[in-house]
Amino acid sequence: MSIKPFSEVAKYYDYLFEDVDYEYWAQYISRIFTFSRLRVKDVLEVGCGTGNLTKYLKSLGYNVVGIDVSEDMIKVAKKKLPDVQFYVGDARSFSLDVDFDAIVSTFDSLNNILEPEELFMVFKNFKRHLRSGGILVCDLNTTYAMQTVWNEALFVKVLRDGIYSIWKGEYLGNGRAKLTLTLFVPYGDNLYRKIEEVYTEQGYTLNQVKSLLLKAGFINVWAFDELSFEKPNVKSKRITYAAI
């Protein structure tokens, strides 16, 4: 029986990504806000997961609202940050009765949108939830990343509480890759419960993303190599976009 992605793994998500410097990511996003010369106070984080980045954005003084397609991830986020508003919703179609100064979507959340037409729907929906002159900051893995990092990748790691994780990547062609995550969770003497989830991501080129953002109504689009202010290149694996 297949398991719905981001369901059972939600309770172990923070174990998997303990080495991610979410504080630095939040500071980087804040620097992009400063770069844009916009006054940003109210922020919507789309694909917020369990609220790790949310926590640090909030610590920087932003009013943050989180939304994620996974109900299980949102349950974890609400327990961690009970004073933050969290919603379950799809990036393509969520509808909130409030506008924001900024929308943030990181950690290649939008690569889970597999068709350019649907990514356009996402950008249109984001634009609809931004105040006049508001900014979108998002990142996406590139097709180059799919062909290299994800191609036949195999990562084995021991997590907290004796949990083993195995990540196995497979390039499917046309900029698309599949990642299988297997967890072995102890539940007795030398006994383990196996959890397996499969994720598919679509890589996008710089030109594809810029074109879709402009088509969605954004006027100015900047692109940076991962967690920097350097220009992307043909070997960039993740590109951060800022659009107004």
WOLIN-V337660 format. One record per residue. RES is the residue in three letters. PSI is psi in whole degrees, -180 to 180 (* if undefined). D_CENTER is the distance of its C-alpha to the mean C-alpha in whole Angstrom. Layout:
BEGIN
RES,PSI,D_CENTER
RES,PSI,D_CENTER
END
This chain:
BEGIN
MET,128,27
SER,150,23
ILE,136,20
LYS,129,18
PRO,145,14
PHE,32,13
SER,-83,16
GLU,-32,18
VAL,-14,16
ALA,-42,14
LYS,-16,17
TYR,3,17
TYR,-44,13
ASP,-30,14
TYR,-41,17
LEU,-33,15
PHE,34,13
GLU,-26,15
ASP,-1,16
VAL,128,13
ASP,79,14
TYR,-31,12
GLU,-42,15
TYR,-40,15
TRP,-44,12
ALA,-43,13
GLN,-39,16
TYR,-45,15
ILE,-41,13
SER,-37,17
ARG,-34,18
ILE,-40,17
PHE,-44,18
THR,-42,21
PHE,-37,22
SER,-14,21
ARG,27,24
LEU,150,23
ARG,111,23
VAL,124,20
LYS,-50,21
ASP,121,19
VAL,134,15
LEU,123,13
GLU,116,9
VAL,129,7
GLY,43,5
CYS,-14,7
GLY,-129,8
THR,11,11
GLY,19,11
ASN,-48,11
LEU,-37,10
THR,-46,12
LYS,-46,15
TYR,-33,15
LEU,-41,14
LYS,-39,17
SER,-21,19
LEU,0,19
GLY,4,21
TYR,147,19
ASN,109,19
VAL,135,15
VAL,137,15
GLY,147,12
ILE,141,11
ASP,151,10
VAL,-19,11
SER,116,12
GLU,-36,15
ASP,-38,16
MET,-40,13
ILE,-36,14
LYS,-42,17
VAL,-43,16
ALA,-41,15
LYS,-36,18
LYS,-37,20
LYS,-38,18
LEU,74,18
PRO,-17,21
ASP,6,22
VAL,140,18
GLN,125,18
PHE,144,15
TYR,152,15
VAL,126,15
GLY,156,14
ASP,134,13
ALA,-29,11
ARG,-23,14
SER,1,17
PHE,153,16
SER,115,19
LEU,147,19
ASP,41,23
VAL,149,22
ASP,162,20
PHE,157,18
ASP,-29,19
ALA,149,15
ILE,135,12
VAL,135,9
SER,112,5
THR,-175,4
PHE,42,4
ASP,32,4
SER,-38,3
LEU,-11,6
ASN,-13,8
ASN,-11,9
ILE,112,11
LEU,-13,14
GLU,138,16
PRO,-36,17
GLU,-36,19
GLU,-32,16
LEU,-36,13
PHE,-41,16
MET,-41,17
VAL,-49,13
PHE,-37,14
LYS,-42,18
ASN,-40,16
PHE,-47,14
LYS,-38,18
ARG,-27,20
HIS,4,18
LEU,140,19
ARG,163,22
SER,124,24
GLY,5,23
GLY,164,20
ILE,142,17
LEU,130,13
VAL,120,11
CYS,160,8
ASP,152,7
LEU,142,8
ASN,147,10
THR,169,14
THR,-32,16
TYR,-41,18
ALA,-41,15
MET,-39,16
GLN,-21,20
THR,-69,20
VAL,-43,17
TRP,-14,17
ASN,109,20
GLU,29,22
ALA,147,20
LEU,115,21
PHE,127,20
VAL,132,22
LYS,141,21
VAL,123,23
LEU,-175,21
ARG,156,23
ASP,25,26
GLY,20,27
ILE,136,24
TYR,136,23
SER,140,20
ILE,122,20
TRP,128,18
LYS,122,19
GLY,153,18
GLU,122,20
TYR,129,20
LEU,-8,21
GLY,161,22
ASN,36,21
GLY,10,18
ARG,144,17
ALA,157,16
LYS,138,16
LEU,124,15
THR,123,17
LEU,124,17
THR,128,20
LEU,140,21
PHE,110,24
VAL,121,25
PRO,141,29
TYR,13,31
GLY,-174,34
ASP,110,36
ASN,26,35
LEU,140,33
TYR,143,29
ARG,133,27
LYS,129,25
ILE,131,22
GLU,130,20
GLU,147,17
VAL,129,16
TYR,144,13
THR,132,13
GLU,145,11
GLN,123,13
GLY,148,13
TYR,144,14
THR,162,17
LEU,-45,17
ASN,-38,20
GLN,-50,18
VAL,-45,15
LYS,-44,18
SER,-43,20
LEU,-37,18
LEU,-44,17
LEU,-40,21
LYS,-32,22
ALA,-6,20
GLY,-1,22
PHE,144,20
ILE,-44,23
ASN,133,22
VAL,127,19
TRP,150,18
ALA,136,17
PHE,146,16
ASP,156,16
GLU,123,13
LEU,38,14
SER,-178,17
PHE,20,19
GLU,153,21
LYS,143,21
PRO,159,19
ASN,-179,21
VAL,-18,22
LYS,13,20
SER,133,17
LYS,-36,14
ARG,133,11
ILE,134,12
THR,133,11
TYR,139,13
ALA,124,15
ALA,137,17
ILE,*,19
END
